[in-house]
Amino acid sequence: MRGSDRRITALRRAVIRRKRIEDELREMLAQQRDEQATLLHSCEDKGTQIERERDVVRANEERIAQMMTGSSCFSIAEMQASMRYMDLVTDRIRVLQRELAALEQQYREKTDEISRTAQAIASNRGRIDVCERRIGVLRRKLDELASDIADEEAEEAALARARNYIRSGTGRR
């Protein structure tokens, strides 16, 4: 096996290995995108929960304001209970906001991870293309070499025939 043939074989193996890596990276990317979609859905759900709790706080604030202005019945016990409940809901909102912040951080990290995987796919694809171009160059060189050898053999055969013709022509005289 000539050196170029060995290089072509090595490059083919590299292409096969890189294509396998690309398949693995694409599977990983699909999984990461699924995880990102799940995180986005979780963020949206958490945001909805926070908004519902804020609605509860607003309704309680309105109820307390009505008690304070005399638009509704006033009871100190009821007002204190409403204020304690509002404090509990406000604490729940803070917890939900921390959970949302953690989910958003995970989402950003997953987005960065997806970006790195996409870059790895592009880089790997570039290496595959380089190997395939190099294989093409080596094949062309081998074809040119084979063509040159065939031309030389044809030229030598033609020269040999010409010499034989000249000898046979001169020998007859």
C-alpha positions as CSV (number, residue, x, y, z in Angstrom):
1,M,0.0,0.0,0.0
2,R,1.4,3.3,-1.0
3,G,1.7,6.3,1.4
4,S,-1.2,8.2,-0.2
5,D,-3.4,5.1,0.0
6,R,-2.6,4.8,3.7
7,R,-3.4,8.5,4.2
8,I,-6.7,8.2,2.4
9,T,-7.6,5.2,4.6
10,A,-6.6,7.1,7.7
11,L,-8.6,10.1,6.6
12,R,-11.7,7.9,5.8
13,R,-11.5,6.4,9.3
14,A,-11.2,9.9,10.8
15,V,-14.3,11.0,8.8
16,I,-16.2,7.9,10.0
17,R,-15.2,8.6,13.6
18,R,-16.1,12.3,13.3
19,K,-19.5,11.5,11.8
20,R,-20.2,9.2,14.7
21,I,-19.2,12.0,17.1
22,E,-21.5,14.3,15.1
23,D,-24.4,11.9,15.6
24,E,-23.7,11.8,19.3
25,L,-23.5,15.6,19.5
26,R,-26.8,16.0,17.6
27,E,-28.5,13.5,20.0
28,M,-27.0,15.5,22.9
29,L,-28.3,18.7,21.3
30,A,-31.8,17.3,20.9
31,Q,-31.8,16.2,24.5
32,Q,-30.5,19.6,25.7
33,R,-33.2,21.4,23.7
34,D,-35.9,19.2,25.3
35,E,-34.5,20.0,28.7
36,Q,-34.4,23.7,27.8
37,A,-38.1,23.5,26.7
38,T,-39.0,21.8,30.0
39,L,-37.1,24.5,32.0
40,L,-38.9,27.2,30.0
41,H,-42.3,25.6,30.7
42,S,-41.3,25.4,34.4
43,C,-40.4,29.1,34.4
44,E,-43.7,30.0,32.8
45,D,-45.6,27.9,35.4
46,K,-43.7,29.5,38.2
47,G,-44.4,33.0,36.8
48,T,-48.1,32.1,36.7
49,Q,-48.0,30.9,40.3
50,I,-46.4,34.2,41.3
51,E,-49.0,36.2,39.5
52,R,-51.8,34.2,41.1
53,E,-50.3,34.9,44.6
54,R,-49.9,38.6,43.7
55,D,-53.6,38.7,42.8
56,V,-54.4,37.2,46.2
57,V,-52.2,40.0,47.8
58,R,-53.9,42.7,45.8
59,A,-57.4,41.4,46.7
60,N,-56.4,41.3,50.3
61,E,-55.0,44.8,50.2
62,E,-58.2,46.0,48.6
63,R,-60.2,44.3,51.3
64,I,-58.2,45.9,54.0
65,A,-58.4,49.3,52.3
66,Q,-62.2,48.9,52.2
67,M,-62.3,48.0,55.9
68,M,-60.1,51.1,56.7
69,T,-62.3,53.5,54.6
70,G,-65.5,52.1,56.0
71,S,-66.8,50.7,52.7
72,S,-67.1,47.3,54.3
73,C,-67.6,46.0,57.8
74,F,-64.6,46.5,60.0
75,S,-63.5,43.9,62.4
76,I,-60.1,44.1,64.1
77,A,-59.8,40.3,64.2
78,E,-60.7,40.0,60.6
79,M,-58.3,42.8,59.6
80,Q,-55.4,41.2,61.6
81,A,-56.2,37.8,60.1
82,S,-56.1,39.4,56.6
83,M,-52.8,41.0,57.3
84,R,-51.3,37.8,58.7
85,Y,-52.6,36.0,55.6
86,M,-51.1,38.7,53.4
87,D,-47.7,38.2,55.1
88,L,-47.9,34.5,54.5
89,V,-48.7,35.0,50.8
90,T,-46.0,37.6,50.5
91,D,-43.5,35.0,52.0
92,R,-44.8,32.4,49.5
93,I,-44.2,34.9,46.7
94,R,-40.6,35.5,47.9
95,V,-40.0,31.7,47.9
96,L,-41.6,31.4,44.5
97,Q,-39.4,34.2,43.2
98,R,-36.3,32.5,44.4
99,E,-37.4,29.3,42.8
100,L,-38.1,31.2,39.6
101,A,-34.7,32.8,39.7
102,A,-33.1,29.4,40.1
103,L,-35.1,28.1,37.2
104,E,-34.1,31.1,35.1
105,Q,-30.4,30.5,35.9
106,Q,-30.8,26.8,34.9
107,Y,-32.4,28.0,31.7
108,R,-29.5,30.3,30.9
109,E,-27.0,27.6,31.7
110,K,-28.8,25.2,29.5
111,T,-28.8,27.8,26.7
112,D,-25.1,28.2,27.1
113,E,-24.7,24.5,27.0
114,I,-26.7,24.3,23.8
115,S,-24.6,27.0,22.3
116,R,-21.4,25.1,23.2
117,T,-22.8,21.9,21.7
118,A,-23.8,23.7,18.5
119,Q,-20.3,25.1,18.3
120,A,-18.8,21.6,18.8
121,I,-21.1,20.3,16.0
122,A,-20.0,23.1,13.7
123,S,-16.3,22.6,14.5
124,N,-16.6,18.8,14.0
125,R,-18.4,19.4,10.7
126,G,-15.6,21.7,9.6
127,R,-13.0,18.9,10.4
128,I,-15.1,16.4,8.5
129,D,-15.1,18.8,5.5
130,V,-11.3,19.3,5.8
131,C,-10.7,15.6,5.8
132,E,-13.0,15.0,2.8
133,R,-11.3,17.8,0.8
134,R,-7.9,16.3,1.7
135,I,-9.2,12.9,0.5
136,G,-10.3,14.5,-2.8
137,V,-6.8,16.1,-3.2
138,L,-5.0,12.9,-2.5
139,R,-7.3,11.0,-4.9
140,R,-6.7,13.5,-7.7
141,K,-2.9,13.3,-7.1
142,L,-3.1,9.5,-7.3
143,D,-5.2,9.7,-10.5
144,E,-2.7,12.2,-11.9
145,L,0.2,9.9,-10.9
146,A,-1.6,6.9,-12.5
147,S,-2.3,8.9,-15.6
148,D,1.4,10.0,-15.8
149,I,2.6,6.4,-15.3
150,A,0.2,5.3,-18.1
151,D,1.4,8.1,-20.3
152,E,5.0,7.2,-19.7
153,E,4.3,3.5,-20.4
154,A,2.4,4.4,-23.6
155,E,5.3,6.7,-24.6
156,E,7.9,4.0,-23.9
157,A,5.8,1.5,-25.9
158,A,5.6,3.9,-28.8
159,L,9.3,4.5,-28.6
160,A,10.0,0.8,-28.5
161,R,7.7,0.3,-31.5
162,A,9.5,3.1,-33.3
163,R,12.9,1.6,-32.5
164,N,11.7,-1.8,-33.7
165,Y,10.4,-0.3,-36.9
166,I,13.6,1.6,-37.5
167,R,15.7,-1.5,-36.9
168,S,13.5,-3.6,-39.0
169,G,13.4,-1.0,-41.7
170,T,17.2,-0.5,-41.6
171,G,17.8,-4.2,-41.4
172,R,16.0,-4.8,-44.7
173,R,18.1,-2.5,-46.8
